[in-house]
């Protein structure tokens, strides 16, 4: 089996024939949610279609994926879904409609695209990457992370000395937290789909984010941690989060200018 060191050497030498099994096949952008913490703006416009630093949030992420060579991109939409439809023509993305966005969490969105999960980036529409983090080849499945000093109520990652995720706790101190995109490799995707297919219709899992399923099956679902510098990944949970980064956000997202 190829090691990470061998992988990095191959990547730097562009010996692509040996890298075929490590090629990223596609990406999924989760954009179906109600964005309740983005009120009052989300009453008129989904979070992913707001402008941050002059760019529409989801368009920036699509461009970054395409610039990395990822051509097959699925956008799962639900709330005000018709406002996203223009992306199909503008960027040649594939729109997937989640009609249960208001009764189930984003695990339902992954269920809708389970057949295409392989070597797949899983992205959230509310992340903003200062630099493009995506690439066409990846070594192994991982969850992106940043380090936070002091107390945090985010999901905190504990790893072994190889970087493999061993446990996840909600809340902690001086910790690596889950933040940003995730990379599913084929092994992870196969196991994830096997578990997903066995969830009963009345299970509580459908009312949680997909990570809830992941942390309750860590013995079967294996990811590594990928650490990033804290200033390179931003997550916009609320309007105030965006304003801290973009002082002109409210001015550029007036009611009369919403949504394209």
N, C-alpha and C positions, 0 to 999 in steps of 0.2 A: 504493500500500500504506500502511496506517495505521502511524504511528510510535508508539514507546512513549510519547512525550509526548502525542500525540493520544489514545492509549488511556487514559492516566491522567486526562485531562480528561473523556473520555466517562464513565469510571467514576465520577468525582466528581460529574458532572452526572446520573448515572443514566439516560443515553440508551441504554437496553438494546437497542433495535431494531438499532442499529448495532454492537452488541457480540455478536450471536448467534453468530458464528463463533468467538468467544473464550470461550464458556461451557463450563465444566467439565462433562463428561458423566457421569463416574463415577469411582470409586476402587477400587483393589485393595489389600487388606492381605495381605501375605505372612506366613503363620503356620504353615507346614507343618513347619518344621525340628525337629530333635531337641534343640536347645539343650544340647549336651553341656557347655558351659562353665557351665551353670546347675545342674549336679549339686551336691548330691543332690536338690534340690527338683524338678528337671525329671524325675526318675525317677517322680514321682507326678503332677506337674502341669506342663503346658506353660507356658513363660515368660509367654506372653500372657495367661494366666488367673490369674497371681499378683496380689496386691493391693499397690499402691504408694500410700502416703499415703491409704489407705482406699478407693482405687478400683481395680477390676480393669483391668489395663493396656490390653487391647484395647477394653474398653467405653469408656474415656476417649477413645480415638482415634476410635471410631465416633461418639460424641457430638459431638466437635469437627467431624468431617466433616459430620454432619447439621445442626449449628448453622450451618454455612457455606452450607447449601442443597444439599449433595451427597446425593441420595436413593438413588442406585443404587450400592451398595457390595458388592463381591465379597470374600469372605474365603476364601483358599486354605489348606486345612488338610491335615494328613497325620498327624504323630505324635499319638497319642491324640485322633484327630479327633472321636470321638463326644462329647468333653467340650465342643466348640465348637458343637454342633448347636443348643443352646438359643438362640444368638444370632439364629437365623432368626426365631423367634417374638418374641423380646424387642425386636429392632431392625429386623426386616424386611430383613435382609441376605441375600445370596445365597451359599450355601456351595458351594465347589468343592473336590472331593476329589483330592488328589495322592497316588496310591498308590505312587509311586516316590520318596517323600521321603527314604528311607534309602539310596538308591543314586545319586540325582542331586541336584544343588543347585537353588537357587531359579529358575534359568532354566527348569526344567521347569514350575514353577508359572506362569510367564508364558506358556509355550507353551499351557497349558490355558485361558488367558483371552484368547488372541491375537485372537479374533474381536470382542471388545468393546473393544479398545484404540483410543482415539481421543484426545480431550482428557481425559486420565486421570491422576489422582494414583496414584503407586506408593508404597505405605507399608510400612514394616517394623514388625512387632509389638513390637519391643524398643525403640522410640523413645518418649520422653515429652516432650511440648511444654508448657512452662510457660504460654505464651499460645497461643491458637488461631491457627495459621499459615495455615489454609486459607481460600479465598475462592471465590466462585462464578464469577468471571471471571479468566482469566490471559492474559497477553500472548503469551508464547512459552515453548517447552520449556526447562526448567532443572533443574539439580541443586543441592539445598540444600548450604550449606557454612558452616563456622565457621573462624575464624582461630586457629591454634595457634602459640604462641611456643616456640622451642627445637626439640629433636628430636621427631619423631613417626614411628611406624611405620604410620600410617594412609595412605590413598590421597590424594595431594596433587594439587591442580588447578592447572594453568597456563593462563592466559587471555591473549587479546589485549586491546588497550585498549578494546574494546567490551564485554568481559565474556564473549565466546564462548570456550568451552573448547577449547584447542588440544592439550593433552596431559595425561596423568595418570601420576604416578610413585608407586610404593609406597615410602613413607618419604621424609623430607625434613626441612628446618629452616625455621622461621618461615614457615609455609605455610597456604593455604586448603585444608582437607581436606573430603572428601565426608562429609556428616553429615546424616541425616534423610531426609525424603521427596523424591521426584522428580516433576516434572511432564512427562508426555509430551504434546506437542501432536499434532494429526492428521498433520502432515508427518513428525514423528519416528516415530510409531507405524506409519505405512505403510512406512517404510524399515526399521524394526526388524523388522517381521513378514516383510518380503521376505528379509532376511538370515537370520532365524530358520528360515524354511521350507526353507532350503538346507543346514542343518547335518546332516551324516550322523549316523546313529544311533550310530556308534562314535566320534564326535568327543569330544575332551577338553573341549569347551565345556560338555557336560552335567554335568561334575563341578566346575564353578565357579559362582560367583554371576553373575547376568546382567550385572553391570558389566564382567566380564572380556570378554564379547562386545562391549560398548560401547567399551571402550578400545582394542580391536583393530580397530575400524571407525570411528574418529573422522573419517575423511575422508568418510564417508557419513552418520554419525549426529551431528547437530548439536544441542548444548544450550548454554545460557548458564549462568553461575554465579548463584546467588541467595544472597547473604551474610546470615547471621543473627548476632545477638549470641551469643557462646559460652554464656552462661548460660541461653539460651532453649530449646536443644535438648539433650536428654540421651539417651545410648545405653547400655543396660544389657546389656553383654556377659557379665558375671559377677555372682554374688551379691554380691560385695564392691562392685561398682559401685553396686548399688541401696542397700546399707547406708550408703554415704557420703551418699546423698541422703535416705534414710528409715531412721532409726535403729530404728524399730519393725518393720522388714520381717520379720525372722525371727519375732517374736512374732505378727504378723498372718498369717503363712503357715505355721502349724504343720501337721504331718501330718494332724491330726484336723479341720483346717478347710480343707484344700485343695480347690480346684476347686468353687466354687459351694456 
